[in-house]
Amino acid sequence: MKTEILLVEDEAALADSLKTEFELELEDVKVLWAKDGLEALDKFHDNEAQIHLIVLDWMLPKLDGFSVLRRIRKTSQVPIIMLTARDYIGDKVAGLTGGADDYVTKPFEMEELIARVEVALRRSVPAPKTAKVYTVSNLTVDTESKRVSHNGQIIPLTQREYELLVVLISHENEPCSRESLLDNVWGVDFDGQPNILDVYIKNLRSKIDTDDHHQKLIHTVRGIGYMLSENVQER
């Protein structure tokens, strides 16, 4: 069965070029194209079970890419790569906080985008049978179903948030350095924004260490990085 990518891009020439490159360079890939935000939502909901990745432009007719991102994130954690000419750091943080898994600024090298798509597709492959269930306090992470819950209530996470949480919880009570977290979640060749880890930690805390979760689990270890533990009284 082919891997399906939903490409959302209003520039027809660029969309045609990307579609051709994806289908030539990536193995067994089929590309669905949507030229505006509303068409993107329609195609996603019609093909949700088959779509493995979305490449989503920010500036779109009818409904902008950020709005598309937020609507999809209400029901799905499919990996999403944002494409945009907006290079302002605040926009990048907004996209990542809103649920994007990656962010590529135009103009970009095709080889870089292909590499990022390959990484995202690898991360979307179902977990191997050696999956485990981690439980710390009332937080449970099932790496086979990729389900995260607190007191039985499902917590929706993006792919990157989930991967970061798995690294932290699999090293419970052990401080994880910033470098090791970046290497494990973003890869050893990552050369993106240095504060991206802090953005994702903030996202995780907003979902896991909420006011109604009386025990805080994600802690800052000064000079090192972060740690997940139920035994630390203060962060």
Backbone as CSV, one residue per row, in Angstrom:
resi,resn,N_x,N_y,N_z,CA_x,CA_y,CA_z,C_x,C_y,C_z
1,MET,0.844,-1.196,0.000,0.000,0.000,0.000,0.878,1.245,0.000
2,LYS,0.543,2.207,-0.835,1.347,3.411,-0.955,1.182,4.324,0.256
3,THR,2.267,5.033,0.565,2.222,6.069,1.578,1.602,7.319,0.969
4,GLU,0.621,7.914,1.628,-0.059,9.081,1.067,0.349,10.356,1.800
5,ILE,0.696,11.375,1.006,1.046,12.696,1.514,0.009,13.686,0.998
6,LEU,-0.533,14.488,1.899,-1.423,15.567,1.497,-0.590,16.840,1.363
7,LEU,-0.492,17.355,0.148,0.260,18.570,-0.129,-0.721,19.726,-0.282
8,VAL,-0.560,20.740,0.560,-1.467,21.899,0.529,-0.650,23.118,0.134
9,GLU,-0.814,23.542,-1.113,-0.003,24.624,-1.687,-0.794,25.293,-2.806
10,ASP,-0.952,26.626,-2.722,-1.778,27.318,-3.716,-1.027,27.679,-4.981
11,GLU,0.307,27.672,-4.968,1.080,27.957,-6.177,1.160,26.680,-7.012
12,ALA,0.455,26.668,-8.129,0.333,25.442,-8.933,1.680,24.932,-9.422
13,ALA,2.567,25.836,-9.851,3.867,25.408,-10.369,4.702,24.741,-9.277
14,LEU,4.713,25.340,-8.079,5.462,24.760,-6.968,4.849,23.437,-6.545
15,ALA,3.530,23.391,-6.471,2.847,22.158,-6.072,3.169,21.027,-7.051
16,ASP,3.164,21.341,-8.350,3.472,20.324,-9.364,4.908,19.832,-9.216
17,SER,5.823,20.764,-8.948,7.228,20.398,-8.758,7.408,19.522,-7.524
18,LEU,6.765,19.906,-6.422,6.867,19.123,-5.199,6.263,17.736,-5.365
19,LYS,5.117,17.674,-6.019,4.454,16.385,-6.246,5.367,15.456,-7.041
20,THR,5.986,16.007,-8.102,6.882,15.207,-8.932,8.079,14.719,-8.140
21,GLU,8.703,15.622,-7.359,9.880,15.251,-6.580,9.544,14.214,-5.516
22,PHE,8.425,14.402,-4.812,8.036,13.441,-3.772,7.847,12.055,-4.368
23,GLU,7.144,11.980,-5.489,6.831,10.676,-6.064,8.043,10.040,-6.737
24,LEU,9.034,10.852,-7.145,10.259,10.316,-7.736,11.263,9.888,-6.668
25,GLU,11.426,10.728,-5.640,12.484,10.520,-4.657,12.082,9.611,-3.494
26,LEU,10.800,9.554,-3.188,10.340,8.761,-2.056,9.690,7.478,-2.550
27,GLU,9.958,6.392,-1.858,9.484,5.082,-2.298,8.008,4.878,-1.984
28,ASP,7.245,4.429,-3.000,5.828,4.087,-2.833,5.015,5.211,-2.215
29,VAL,5.144,6.402,-2.788,4.427,7.568,-2.272,3.388,8.051,-3.286
30,LYS,2.217,8.378,-2.772,1.166,8.995,-3.566,0.871,10.359,-2.964
31,VAL,0.770,11.400,-3.799,0.553,12.758,-3.323,-0.843,13.238,-3.691
32,LEU,-1.596,13.679,-2.689,-2.877,14.350,-2.910,-2.624,15.852,-2.826
33,TRP,-3.183,16.618,-3.756,-2.926,18.057,-3.774,-4.204,18.827,-3.468
34,ALA,-4.083,19.786,-2.573,-5.175,20.720,-2.277,-4.624,22.126,-2.483
35,LYS,-5.401,22.987,-3.148,-4.902,24.316,-3.519,-5.364,25.422,-2.577
36,ASP,-6.211,25.093,-1.592,-6.610,26.095,-0.607,-6.965,25.392,0.705
37,GLY,-7.167,26.191,1.741,-7.382,25.625,3.062,-8.641,24.791,3.202
38,LEU,-9.723,25.229,2.608,-10.977,24.475,2.726,-10.899,23.149,1.981
39,GLU,-10.275,23.174,0.795,-10.109,21.922,0.054,-9.202,20.965,0.826
40,ALA,-8.206,21.510,1.528,-7.311,20.680,2.327,-8.084,19.929,3.406
41,LEU,-8.971,20.629,4.107,-9.767,19.979,5.150,-10.682,18.916,4.564
42,ASP,-11.301,19.214,3.421,-12.176,18.237,2.772,-11.401,16.975,2.401
43,LYS,-10.231,17.149,1.771,-9.447,15.991,1.339,-8.895,15.218,2.529
44,PHE,-8.534,15.952,3.584,-8.026,15.258,4.765,-9.118,14.401,5.387
45,HIS,-10.293,14.952,5.588,-11.369,14.197,6.235,-11.856,13.039,5.359
46,ASP,-11.767,13.191,4.033,-12.167,12.110,3.130,-11.149,10.975,3.094
47,ASN,-9.882,11.281,3.428,-8.805,10.297,3.284,-7.984,10.140,4.563
48,GLU,-8.555,10.517,5.697,-7.785,10.587,6.947,-7.078,9.289,7.285
49,ALA,-7.715,8.167,7.081,-7.123,6.883,7.464,-5.906,6.536,6.623
50,GLN,-5.810,7.090,5.412,-4.713,6.752,4.508,-3.558,7.761,4.529
51,ILE,-3.800,8.968,5.039,-2.782,10.018,4.977,-1.765,9.849,6.103
52,HIS,-0.482,9.797,5.714,0.604,9.589,6.664,1.320,10.892,7.022
53,LEU,1.166,11.927,6.192,1.902,13.172,6.395,1.204,14.295,5.639
54,ILE,1.252,15.507,6.209,0.727,16.697,5.524,1.853,17.709,5.389
55,VAL,2.050,18.198,4.165,2.964,19.316,3.901,2.069,20.520,3.631
56,LEU,2.110,21.492,4.535,1.077,22.527,4.594,1.666,23.932,4.470
57,ASP,1.278,24.651,3.423,1.702,26.041,3.267,0.941,26.918,4.261
58,TRP,1.583,27.977,4.719,0.958,28.878,5.694,-0.028,29.817,5.005
59,MET,0.405,30.471,3.933,-0.424,31.475,3.252,-1.268,30.802,2.179
60,LEU,-2.557,30.649,2.456,-3.467,29.953,1.555,-4.744,30.750,1.345
61,PRO,-5.390,30.583,0.174,-6.703,31.196,-0.027,-7.765,30.504,0.826
62,LYS,-8.848,31.229,1.089,-10.059,30.733,1.758,-9.857,30.429,3.250
63,LEU,-8.779,29.721,3.585,-8.492,29.431,4.991,-6.983,29.249,5.111
64,ASP,-6.338,30.043,5.981,-4.874,30.000,6.062,-4.387,28.700,6.690
65,GLY,-3.104,28.410,6.441,-2.526,27.153,6.895,-2.548,26.969,8.395
66,PHE,-2.362,28.044,9.156,-2.376,27.931,10.612,-3.765,27.498,11.099
67,SER,-4.814,28.029,10.476,-6.174,27.623,10.843,-6.429,26.168,10.471
68,VAL,-5.903,25.754,9.310,-6.015,24.346,8.903,-5.323,23.459,9.926
69,LEU,-4.115,23.853,10.323,-3.353,23.109,11.328,-4.152,22.924,12.615
70,ARG,-4.709,24.004,13.120,-5.430,23.939,14.388,-6.683,23.062,14.285
71,ARG,-7.366,23.113,13.144,-8.575,22.287,12.987,-8.219,20.808,12.900
72,ILE,-7.146,20.480,12.176,-6.744,19.076,12.058,-6.291,18.540,13.405
73,ARG,-5.604,19.377,14.187,-5.097,18.940,15.480,-6.204,18.646,16.491
74,LYS,-7.414,19.059,16.213,-8.523,18.746,17.111,-8.872,17.263,17.072
75,THR,-8.544,16.602,15.956,-8.947,15.201,15.800,-7.815,14.266,15.419
76,SER,-6.664,14.801,15.005,-5.609,13.940,14.469,-4.223,14.420,14.882
77,GLN,-3.315,13.476,15.054,-1.911,13.775,15.348,-1.006,13.402,14.176
78,VAL,-1.562,13.373,12.961,-0.762,13.095,11.775,0.385,14.103,11.685
79,PRO,1.621,13.672,11.357,2.736,14.616,11.234,2.440,15.710,10.210
80,ILE,2.761,16.958,10.564,2.523,18.107,9.687,3.787,18.950,9.584
81,ILE,4.237,19.186,8.355,5.360,20.077,8.084,4.807,21.360,7.485
82,MET,5.097,22.496,8.123,4.641,23.784,7.620,5.642,24.340,6.605
83,LEU,5.129,24.862,5.492,5.934,25.567,4.493,5.518,27.028,4.512
84,THR,6.485,27.937,4.600,6.101,29.342,4.657,7.249,30.261,4.286
85,ALA,6.887,31.422,3.781,7.871,32.465,3.502,8.067,33.353,4.717
86,ARG,7.323,33.099,5.789,7.402,33.914,7.003,8.573,33.418,7.843
87,ASP,9.614,34.255,7.974,10.833,33.855,8.657,10.915,34.438,10.071
88,TYR,9.865,35.098,10.517,9.854,35.706,11.847,9.779,34.618,12.903
89,ILE,10.646,34.688,13.925,10.714,33.631,14.933,9.385,33.450,15.653
90,GLY,8.631,34.551,15.841,7.328,34.433,16.496,6.370,33.560,15.716
91,ASP,6.444,33.624,14.373,5.596,32.772,13.537,5.994,31.304,13.684
92,LYS,7.307,31.042,13.756,7.762,29.667,13.911,7.288,29.086,15.241
93,VAL,7.431,29.872,16.288,6.983,29.413,17.604,5.479,29.168,17.599
94,ALA,4.722,30.071,16.953,3.266,29.908,16.874,2.905,28.623,16.139
95,GLY,3.611,28.345,15.036,3.333,27.132,14.280,3.630,25.882,15.085
96,LEU,4.773,25.866,15.762,5.149,24.708,16.564,4.228,24.536,17.761
97,THR,3.903,25.644,18.416,2.993,25.589,19.552,1.604,25.145,19.113
98,GLY,1.212,25.539,17.898,-0.098,25.167,17.381,-0.207,23.718,16.966
99,GLY,0.937,23.008,16.927,0.873,21.578,16.629,1.667,21.105,15.450
100,ALA,2.412,22.006,14.768,3.247,21.572,13.649,4.414,20.748,14.163
101,ASP,4.830,19.750,13.383,5.956,18.910,13.774,7.274,19.441,13.229
102,ASP,7.204,20.223,12.164,8.411,20.788,11.576,8.030,22.044,10.814
103,TYR,9.043,22.824,10.427,8.811,24.154,9.864,9.913,24.427,8.854
104,VAL,9.557,24.615,7.591,10.542,24.874,6.532,10.237,26.218,5.894
105,THR,11.242,27.089,5.865,11.060,28.443,5.353,11.409,28.523,3.871
106,LYS,10.541,29.166,3.083,10.822,29.410,1.676,11.778,30.598,1.530
107,PRO,12.660,30.590,0.539,12.946,29.478,-0.377,13.744,28.384,0.321
108,PHE,13.565,27.158,-0.105,14.241,26.034,0.529,14.894,25.170,-0.543
109,GLU,15.874,24.395,-0.116,16.494,23.413,-1.011,15.625,22.163,-1.028
110,MET,15.359,21.649,-2.226,14.497,20.476,-2.351,15.045,19.290,-1.567
111,GLU,16.381,19.148,-1.564,16.992,18.023,-0.846,16.674,18.091,0.648
112,GLU,16.665,19.309,1.209,16.363,19.452,2.629,14.923,19.066,2.919
113,LEU,14.004,19.534,2.086,12.599,19.206,2.309,12.367,17.706,2.174
114,ILE,12.965,17.087,1.170,12.825,15.643,0.996,13.327,14.911,2.240
115,ALA,14.472,15.350,2.771,15.032,14.711,3.960,14.092,14.850,5.155
116,ARG,13.500,16.037,5.322,12.585,16.251,6.444,11.310,15.407,6.286
117,VAL,10.844,15.275,5.057,9.670,14.441,4.791,9.986,12.975,5.108
118,GLU,11.172,12.516,4.711,11.558,11.136,4.991,11.597,10.867,6.493
119,VAL,12.170,11.802,7.246,12.242,11.647,8.694,10.837,11.591,9.296
120,ALA,9.969,12.505,8.865,8.597,12.544,9.387,7.842,11.258,9.065
121,LEU,8.051,10.716,7.867,7.371,9.477,7.491,7.881,8.301,8.317
122,ARG,9.177,8.269,8.580,9.723,7.194,9.418,9.119,7.255,10.807
123,ARG,8.914,8.461,11.327,8.375,8.616,12.671,6.903,8.223,12.740
124,SER,6.223,8.218,11.592,4.793,7.892,11.593,4.530,6.397,11.473
125,VAL,5.603,5.605,11.302,5.449,4.152,11.211,5.025,3.604,12.570
126,PRO,4.087,2.649,12.617,3.639,2.094,13.903,4.789,1.545,14.732
127,ALA,4.647,1.617,16.038,5.694,1.161,16.946,5.914,-0.338,16.821
128,PRO,7.136,-0.815,17.027,7.419,-2.251,16.958,6.759,-3.003,18.101
129,LYS,6.755,-4.319,17.992,6.089,-5.147,18.991,6.795,-5.125,20.348
130,THR,8.004,-4.559,20.393,8.719,-4.451,21.660,8.248,-3.249,22.472
131,ALA,7.109,-2.680,22.102,6.586,-1.490,22.772,6.358,-1.767,24.254
132,LYS,6.387,-0.674,25.035,6.222,-0.765,26.476,5.137,0.187,26.942
133,VAL,4.689,-0.050,28.167,3.771,0.868,28.824,4.503,1.469,30.021
134,TYR,4.630,2.799,30.030,5.273,3.499,31.133,4.205,4.184,31.975
135,THR,4.365,4.091,33.288,3.437,4.762,34.188,4.225,5.494,35.268
136,VAL,3.976,6.788,35.393,4.560,7.605,36.447,3.417,8.400,37.066
137,SER,3.210,8.209,38.356,2.074,8.830,39.026,0.801,8.429,38.279
138,ASN,-0.006,9.379,37.840,-1.238,9.059,37.116,-1.086,9.205,35.602
139,LEU,0.164,9.364,35.139,0.451,9.509,33.713,0.859,8.162,33.135
140,THR,0.231,7.775,32.032,0.539,6.513,31.362,0.859,6.764,29.900
141,VAL,1.945,6.164,29.423,2.335,6.250,28.014,2.444,4.830,27.468
142,ASP,1.596,4.508,26.501,1.602,3.202,25.843,2.275,3.374,24.491
143,THR,3.489,2.841,24.332,4.232,3.078,23.098,3.804,2.178,21.947
144,GLU,2.926,1.210,22.195,2.397,0.419,21.088,1.239,1.152,20.422
145,SER,0.318,1.651,21.224,-0.816,2.398,20.676,-0.498,3.876,20.520
146,LYS,0.652,4.310,21.075,1.050,5.722,21.105,-0.016,6.565,21.818
147,ARG,-0.565,5.985,22.867,-1.616,6.665,23.634,-1.041,7.193,24.940
148,VAL,-1.334,8.458,25.217,-0.906,9.089,26.457,-2.159,9.470,27.233
149,SER,-2.203,9.102,28.517,-3.400,9.388,29.302,-3.027,9.807,30.718
150,HIS,-3.921,10.566,31.327,-3.767,10.979,32.719,-5.077,10.660,33.433
151,ASN,-4.989,9.795,34.438,-6.199,9.321,35.127,-7.215,8.755,34.144
152,GLY,-6.712,8.103,33.088,-7.581,7.497,32.101,-8.074,8.431,31.019
153,GLN,-7.790,9.716,31.143,-8.221,10.690,30.141,-7.113,10.877,29.108
154,ILE,-7.454,10.713,27.830,-6.473,10.808,26.752,-5.950,12.237,26.628
155,ILE,-4.623,12.373,26.508,-3.983,13.668,26.298,-3.474,13.710,24.854
156,PRO,-4.025,14.574,24.002,-3.568,14.648,22.611,-2.208,15.332,22.511
157,LEU,-1.253,14.676,21.850,0.075,15.228,21.648,0.443,15.182,20.172
158,THR,1.290,16.104,19.739,1.837,16.013,18.390,2.890,14.901,18.384
159,GLN,3.345,14.530,17.188,4.346,13.474,17.081,5.618,13.829,17.858
160,ARG,6.108,15.069,17.707,7.337,15.478,18.394,7.130,15.532,19.908
161,GLU,5.993,16.045,20.341,5.709,16.094,21.776,5.703,14.682,22.354
162,TYR,5.092,13.766,21.617,5.026,12.374,22.066,6.426,11.774,22.170
163,GLU,7.249,11.988,21.143,8.600,11.420,21.153,9.439,11.997,22.286
164,LEU,9.284,13.285,22.546,10.009,13.914,23.640,9.570,13.324,24.981
165,LEU,8.265,13.129,25.142,7.752,12.558,26.381,8.260,11.133,26.583
166,VAL,8.320,10.346,25.508,8.797,8.960,25.619,10.245,8.935,26.095
167,VAL,11.078,9.814,25.554,12.478,9.870,26.003,12.546,10.210,27.488
168,LEU,11.768,11.215,27.898,11.792,11.637,29.299,11.283,10.538,30.235
169,ILE,10.158,9.925,29.877,9.557,8.946,30.786,10.345,7.638,30.806
170,SER,11.036,7.325,29.702,11.861,6.113,29.683,13.153,6.297,30.473
171,HIS,13.449,7.550,30.835,14.589,7.848,31.710,14.082,8.494,33.008
172,GLU,13.017,7.948,33.533,12.411,8.499,34.749,13.445,8.679,35.854
173,ASN,13.402,9.857,36.493,14.301,10.223,37.596,15.749,10.452,37.159
174,GLU,16.000,10.418,35.846,17.344,10.666,35.337,17.348,11.997,34.570
175,PRO,18.237,12.925,34.927,18.325,14.167,34.162,18.749,13.875,32.717
176,CYS,18.035,14.451,31.763,18.369,14.300,30.340,18.952,15.618,29.845
177,SER,20.134,15.575,29.274,20.761,16.795,28.790,20.013,17.341,27.589
178,ARG,20.156,18.626,27.366,19.530,19.242,26.199,20.024,18.572,24.919
179,GLU,21.338,18.293,24.866,21.919,17.689,23.666,21.329,16.305,23.388
180,SER,21.172,15.495,24.438,20.638,14.150,24.229,19.179,14.195,23.792
181,LEU,18.415,15.129,24.323,17.012,15.247,23.928,16.899,15.691,22.475
182,LEU,17.709,16.664,22.091,17.691,17.113,20.693,18.122,15.981,19.759
183,ASP,19.163,15.228,20.136,19.644,14.132,19.293,18.586,13.049,19.141
184,ASN,17.910,12.702,20.247,16.939,11.612,20.212,15.646,11.971,19.500
185,VAL,15.237,13.220,19.605,13.935,13.614,19.049,14.066,14.274,17.679
186,TRP,15.078,15.129,17.509,15.235,15.846,16.235,16.352,15.296,15.363
187,GLY,17.207,14.451,15.906,18.282,13.852,15.125,19.605,14.563,15.340
188,VAL,20.692,13.825,15.147,22.026,14.357,15.429,22.417,15.485,14.481
189,ASP,21.776,15.572,13.326,22.128,16.608,12.354,21.244,17.841,12.471
190,PHE,20.428,17.899,13.516,19.515,19.030,13.668,20.290,20.330,13.825
191,ASP,19.910,21.340,13.013,20.578,22.644,13.102,19.545,23.771,13.097
192,GLY,18.384,23.486,13.677,17.298,24.462,13.699,17.448,25.445,14.842
193,GLN,16.351,26.086,15.213,16.356,27.078,16.270,16.777,26.448,17.601
194,PRO,17.746,27.059,18.306,18.251,26.465,19.548,17.212,26.377,20.666
195,ASN,16.156,27.210,20.595,15.161,27.199,21.675,13.977,26.285,21.368
196,ILE,14.086,25.470,20.320,12.953,24.623,19.947,12.622,23.633,21.062
197,LEU,13.651,23.137,21.770,13.407,22.202,22.867,12.578,22.860,23.960
198,ASP,12.898,24.115,24.286,12.152,24.827,25.329,10.696,25.022,24.926
199,VAL,10.463,25.269,23.633,9.098,25.426,23.139,8.302,24.144,23.350
200,TYR,8.916,23.011,23.038,8.205,21.740,23.165,8.031,21.318,24.623
201,ILE,9.012,21.633,25.465,8.847,21.366,26.896,7.673,22.182,27.434
202,LYS,7.588,23.442,27.015,6.475,24.290,27.446,5.146,23.695,26.985
203,ASN,5.113,23.193,25.743,3.897,22.559,25.229,3.509,21.347,26.081
204,LEU,4.494,20.503,26.386,4.218,19.309,27.194,3.703,19.687,28.575
205,ARG,4.347,20.667,29.182,3.901,21.084,30.516,2.473,21.611,30.495
206,SER,2.113,22.312,29.412,0.760,22.863,29.335,-0.292,21.767,29.231
207,LYS,0.123,20.564,28.793,-0.820,19.461,28.639,-0.746,18.447,29.778
208,ILE,0.445,18.313,30.370,0.647,17.290,31.398,0.665,17.887,32.800
209,ASP,1.339,19.012,32.964,1.441,19.647,34.278,0.434,20.787,34.406
210,THR,-0.825,20.502,34.139,-1.869,21.518,34.220,-2.296,21.720,35.671
211,ASP,-3.063,22.749,35.902,-3.466,23.091,37.274,-4.245,21.977,37.957
212,ASP,-5.021,21.198,37.156,-5.811,20.132,37.774,-4.989,18.858,37.991
213,HIS,-3.740,18.854,37.498,-2.828,17.753,37.776,-1.916,18.231,38.913
214,HIS,-2.281,17.906,40.128,-1.649,18.524,41.298,-0.156,18.224,41.400
215,GLN,0.261,17.089,40.886,1.671,16.728,40.974,2.366,17.051,39.651
216,LYS,3.357,17.931,39.707,4.106,18.298,38.510,5.154,17.227,38.224
217,LEU,5.300,16.875,36.953,6.182,15.770,36.587,7.414,16.192,35.790
218,ILE,7.322,17.253,35.007,8.444,17.673,34.159,9.208,18.788,34.860
219,HIS,10.480,18.557,35.111,11.283,19.471,35.906,12.513,19.945,35.138
220,THR,12.897,21.189,35.385,14.123,21.734,34.823,15.298,21.365,35.728
221,VAL,16.345,20.851,35.127,17.576,20.567,35.866,18.598,21.602,35.422
222,ARG,18.845,22.576,36.245,19.673,23.710,35.863,21.061,23.278,35.415
223,GLY,21.476,23.838,34.280,22.792,23.545,33.735,22.877,22.237,32.984
224,ILE,21.777,21.445,32.991,21.799,20.144,32.305,20.690,20.062,31.257
225,GLY,19.440,20.090,31.712,18.327,19.941,30.786,17.024,19.744,31.523
226,TYR,16.399,18.565,31.330,15.092,18.320,31.916,15.002,16.890,32.457
227,MET,14.032,16.673,33.341,13.835,15.354,33.937,12.355,15.152,34.218
228,LEU,11.909,13.910,34.036,10.540,13.551,34.405,10.601,12.731,35.682
229,SER,9.938,13.223,36.713,9.963,12.541,38.009,8.758,12.969,38.844
230,GLU,8.265,12.059,39.678,7.189,12.416,40.608,7.732,12.707,41.999
231,ASN,9.050,12.634,42.145,9.654,12.780,43.465,10.279,14.141,43.723
232,VAL,10.205,15.035,42.748,10.789,16.371,42.897,9.698,17.314,43.338
233,GLN,9.938,18.068,44.404,8.910,18.950,44.943,8.816,20.277,44.189
234,GLU,9.942,20.755,43.680,9.933,22.040,42.978,10.675,21.898,41.664
235,ARG,10.221,22.665,40.655,10.878,22.660,39.357,11.892,23.785,39.308
